[in-house]
């Protein structure tokens, strides 16, 4: 094909995709046009995957399978690293060549360079040595320069669609998680209970829950899954589901927590864990049996204004063989209560030396203790937000319990 015809064909192709926004159809048209003007036996348009440090063939012709390779290997890798085109007339004499097709003898590779950097490369292979000329290289370079604008726009469109789907998934997850959070505490004569949770991101890994038992007993749970955002939220949901399933069969608390810890170890990626406290309050007897798996110790609030921390009784859930789980016990008098919280409440402030800490909880709750539990809970978390400079670094949750 004469040079003018080849150039006109490429310009016509650019006109066809000038308003295209879908990535794959755009790449298919571009690669087929390359084949018409520079015949090849195998070829592809490769795009970087910066997250995985690889380059992937998004469209191909003549290869047995889709291609993925490290972004710094082979002739394609060298072009991505340097941003310079390569014409290799005999791959047998090229040390950087990585054989993908046994029959390949020559390779022409051109970068796709945008103001954001090297997006990828066009790579063409032939089964004949010296199959590609300098004119072929110049033409492909020229076309790649123009095509990059179209490819970058299609990439941005693809990213926008993906982000929109992620945002929608997070919105759905947030709605589900909010539906799992008790809107109000169960009404138990002789006891006031309130809880509130605030997230650092759209969704978070903090959770609290109330589980009603017969005979004026109430289960109170607070948990903090490792991390923030959607992964932590999913881990918190898994913990909640396990807790509800196991307490329904009336296992001892230490057995319940041990079972959850073993399940988490087997079913979630290594290193993930949940710190949690679960107590069963007998309101009539003003007593509580509890288990605390690595969670910040809740505070008993005495009617005279004194605070007493409850002991941790075992390691975080997800580490079942670190230490055995035990149970703890607490007794209350009229006017006493309990403050449960996550580390997002204590660990706020300009620096670790100036964190809100347990002393901040005691000062705030002590000042508010004469009020009802909703006012105490809201007042505590409002003070946390103030100390955080209005931007929470982590999810923050509090539960207030008060005996009449």
Secondary structure, DSSP 4 states (H G I P E B T S, - for coil): --HHHHHHHHHHHHHHHTT---HHHHHHHHHHHHHHHS--SEEEEEEEETTTTEEEEEEEES-SS--EEETTSHHHHHHHHH---EEES-GGG-TT---SSTT--EEEEEEEEETTEEEEEEEEEESSTT-S-HHHHHHHHHHHHHHHHHHHHHHHHHHHHHHHHHHHHHHHHHHHHHHHS-SS---BTTEEEEEEEE-SSSS-SEEEEEEEETTTEEEEEEEEESSSHHHHHHHHHHHHHHHHHHHTTT--HHHHHHHHHHHHHHHS-TT--EEEEEEEEETTTTEEEEEEESPPPPEEE-TTS-EEEPPP-BPPBT-TTSS----EEEE--TT-EEEEE-HHHHS-SSSGGG--HHHHHHHHHHHHTTS-HHHHHHHHHHHHHHHTTTS-SS-EEEEEEEE-
